[in-house]
Amino acid sequence: MHLYLQTPPGPGAPRYCRIALEQDLLGGWTLYRESGIEGGRATLKREVYLDRDAALAAFESARDAQIKRGFKVMITQGIENAHG
């Protein structure tokens, strides 16, 4: 599952946030959170979860936190199967 969020257009370069949840070969889940300014530096954080439900809850929490900060969802991939 991948989400790409961006701040609305305004003065200066827009900020972005990419949130991705991927399963590894051993059955664990990794949550990636990348954020920064378009065309500038970025920060990448990684969290590992053993349980899919905990990983999905963290994904949704990260998404909700960014939306509360004013980010808008621009691109989604794999979200429709989130609870399947």
N, C-alpha and C positions, 0 to 999 in steps of 0.2 A: 504494500500500500504506500502510495506517495501522495503528498499534498504540496502544492506550491502556493504560498501566500505572498501578497505584496501590499505595501501601503498605497493609498490613493494618490494620484498625481498631485504634485505641489511643487513648491520651490525646492531646488536641489534634486539630487539623484534619489530615486525611490529605494526604500529598504525592502528586503525580501526575507522570507523564511521558508526553508524546505524541510519537511518532516517526512521521514520514511521509516517503515516498519518491515523488516525482512527476517525470514526464518533461515537459520544456519543449517549446516549438514547434520548437526547433532541433535536437532529438535529444539534448540533454544531460539530466542527472538532478540533481535537487536533493533533498538530505536535510535535513529540518527536525526539530529537537529542541527541544521546549518542555517546561519543567519548572517546578514551583512548588508552592505550598500551595493546596489547594482554597479558593476564595474570597479569595485573596490575590494577591500579585505573582507574575509569571511571567517566566521568561527564555526567549528564543527564539534559537536558533543555527541558522545555515544554512550548508550546505556544497554546493558544486557539483562534479559529476563529469561527465566526458565519456564514460566507459565504463559501461555498465549493470552489468557484473560487479563493477567497483570500487565502484559505488554500492550494490549489493546486499550486498557484503561489509561495507561501512561500516554499513549498516542492521542487519545481523545482529550485528555487533560492538556497536553501541549498545544493541540489545535485550539481548544477553547481559550486558553491563555492568550494566544496570539490574536484571536478574533476580538477579545476584550480590549486589546491594545490598539485596535483600529485596523488590523490587517484584513484584507479581503482574499477569499479563496479564488485563485486564478485557474489552477489546473489540478484535477484529481485523477488518480489512476488506481484501480483495484479497490476502491472504497465500497462499491456496491456489494462485494462479497465479505464485508467486514465481520459478519456474524455467522457465516456459513461454515 
